[in-house]
Amino acid sequence: MNDITLNTAKLLCEVIEHTALITINNPPANTWNAESLNALKSLIQNLNKDDNIYSLVITGQGEKFFSAGADLNLFADGDKNVAHDMAQVFGEAFETLSQFRGVSIAAINGFAMGGGLECALACDIRIAETQAKMALPEATVGLLPCAGGTQNLPWLVGEGWAKRMILCGERVDADKALSIGLVEEVVTTGNALQAALDLANKVAKQSPSSVTACKTLIQAGRSNPMQQALPAERDYFVNLFDTEDQSEGVNAFLEKRKPLWKNK
C-alpha cells in the first residue's frame, strides 16, 4: 500500500495486516487544521480503493489527548471566510470518515473535545480509556459543533443527553459515556489502541463485502424508513451473490477451512 499511504506531519498512517492505523499527530492537544483534515479525507478515499484494507483505527498521539478539536486561534478575529472554509473541511473530512467502506474504530486515549469528539462520532465504534473526557463545548465559546456533532450525537445517546452535552456544555467521563451509549467499551489507561486493534482483527474474519453491505444498510436506518430498508436489505443479500467473497465464504464453511477473502 506504499503508493497510496498518506503521511503528513500531523497525520500518520501505518498498515497492520488488514487494518490502517491512523494517528492524529499534532501535540500537545492533537488539534485539527485544514492540512490534517484534507489529509484525512484523501487518506480515507485512498483506503477505500485498497482491497486489502478491511478496517481502520484512529487514535491520538501521546497520553493525554485523543483530540481537542479545532485550534480556536483560527476564529479569534471573527473572519467569516475562515469560518466557512474550516466548517467545510471539517464536514467533508468527517463525512468521508463516516462513509469509509470498512469498519472504523476510535481509540479514545484521552480528552476528545469539540471536533475531536466529532471525529470519534464519525467512526462506527468507540473505545475509551478510563481517564478519557468527552464534550462538545462549542456553545461555551459562541460556536456550535459543525462537523456532525448535532446530528451524530443524538443518534447515539438520545436527544436528552445530546442536549445536556451540547446546550449545557456537560462533559462526560468514560463510565458515563459507556452508560449513555456514547462509547461501546471502556478499558484501562494505555489500552484503547490494543483493544481497538483486537476488535479490528475480528473484522478481518468477516467477509469485507458483506461488512460493507451491512454497514450501508445500518447507516441508512438513520434517514430511511423501515418500509424502504427491508426490501433494500433483501436486494443487498442477493447482490452479494455477484461477489467472489460470497462463494468463498460459504464453501470455506462447508469445507471446514478458513476463508480467503478478496474484498471483491
Buried (B, 14 or more C-beta within 10 A) or exposed (E): EEEBBBBBEBBBBEBEEBBBBBBBBBEEBBBBBBBBBBBBBBBBBBBBEBEBBBBBBBBBBBEBBBBBBBBEEBBEEEEEEBBEEBBBBBBBBBBBBBBBBBBBBBBBBBBBBBBBBBBBBBBBBBBBBBBBBBBBBBEEEEBEBBBBBBEBBBBBBEEEBBBBBBEEBBBBBBEBBBEBEBBBBBBEEEBBBEBBBEBBBEBBEBBBBBBBBBBEBEBBEEEEEEEEBEEBBEEBEEEBEEBBBBEBBEEBEEEEEEBEBBBE
